[in-house]
Amino acid sequence: MKRITAWLGILLMGMTVLTSCLGDDDSTTSTTYSDAAIVQFTLGSMNRYTSAKSTKTGNDTIIKTTVSGSTYRMTIDQLSGAIYNAVELPVGTDVAHVVCTVNAKNYGTVTVKSTISDTLRMYSSTDSIDFTQPRTFRVFSANGMFFRDYTVSLRVSSTSDATHQWQLTATNAEWAQLDGKRLVAGADSVTLQPADSIIGTTQHEWIAMGTDGHLMASADHGLTWQQEQLDDAEELLPQPGTAVMVSWPYASANDTDYLLMVGQPRQPEAEGMRVWRKISNHSGGGQWVYMPLNDNNYYPLPLLTQFTMAYHNGVVLALGSDMVMRQSRDQGISWRTATDYALPETLTGTAARMATDGQGRLWLLTDTGQLWRCDK
């Protein structure tokens, strides 16, 4: 710890007056703390900008999505005073405008140092900070006598190549039976669970489809259910038991989620998968919109069995019975082969399930019991 110089005199005088006032009553005691430490650092939602080819014009287009910063755990090294994210943020993440939540021990005062001088400004949980270079955070003890500096660095991936980052974490023959099962993500792990009528969840609702083929939603964790609104015929919904859904925060509006649902068609003569999407506000409302096959779309999603889907690093990933990883960067319209997510050569199996955990890590379980993880 380092002792503060005279520039904090006014602050100390104020604290002295406050302590004196509190001590006027002999029955009142005051306690001040000399510890200066940051004990929690959490990133907020960040914008991410990626490029893709337009399926209509063939021109490059910029796609804006969001990255949930809270899923990227920040490591606080109290010995060296370094704070950083062990898992890299996805390529294209805008770290020039980052809102973060910082908690200090015993309600200490947190400040941020300028990038061009030694000037300090008070940290605010509502102000964005430029992390394109490491930033110095200075935390003062509650009694104003000591301070400590931390260097905060945000690590962003410089490439979308994730092939080399697949890691085989375990192999268990008991996990090999995937029929009637789904991979469910937790905070930092996944579990294989029996599939039920619930096809996906968001921050505020559950989506389900029963054997009757109706699409239902619950805003109270399954206590009550209401039938969802559709912009097209119910017969165009996926076949019950085949629908898979992913969701993510919608970049264009607060408290809003983007939902994407894919499954096999109910009509045996159909050539491709049924794709629906919905923009859902947390206060309610929104309807499902059918996305029909378009002759101008050169990258449709073919008809697949053993279908699984996950949202990772701003793209939707899909894998089916052909064991070809596909990705959609335009919210389910076009699906290209995901060469940057190519499956490792040592992967075995003819079917898989995918999920993304609370830290933003992608998991893949095959029908040979191999459990793979991609941290990118």
Secondary structure, 3 states (H helix, E strand, C coil): CEECCHHHHHHHHHHHHHHHHHCCCCCCCCCCCCCCCEEEEEECEEEEEEEEECCCCCCEEEEEEEEEHHHCCEEEECCCCEEEECCCECCCECCCCECEEEEEHHHCEEEEECCCCCCEEECCCCCCECCCCCEEEEEECCCCCEEEEEEEECCECCCCCCHHHEEEEEECHHHCCCCCEEEEECCCCEEEEECCCEEEECCCCEEEECCCCCEEEECCCCCCCEECCECCCHHHCCCCCCCEEEEEECCCCCCEEEEEEEECCCCCCCCECEEEEEEEECCCCCCEEECCCCCCCCCCCECCCCCEEEEECCEEEEECCCCCCEEECCCCCCCEECHHHCCCCCCCCCCEEEEECCCCCEEEEECCCEEEEECC
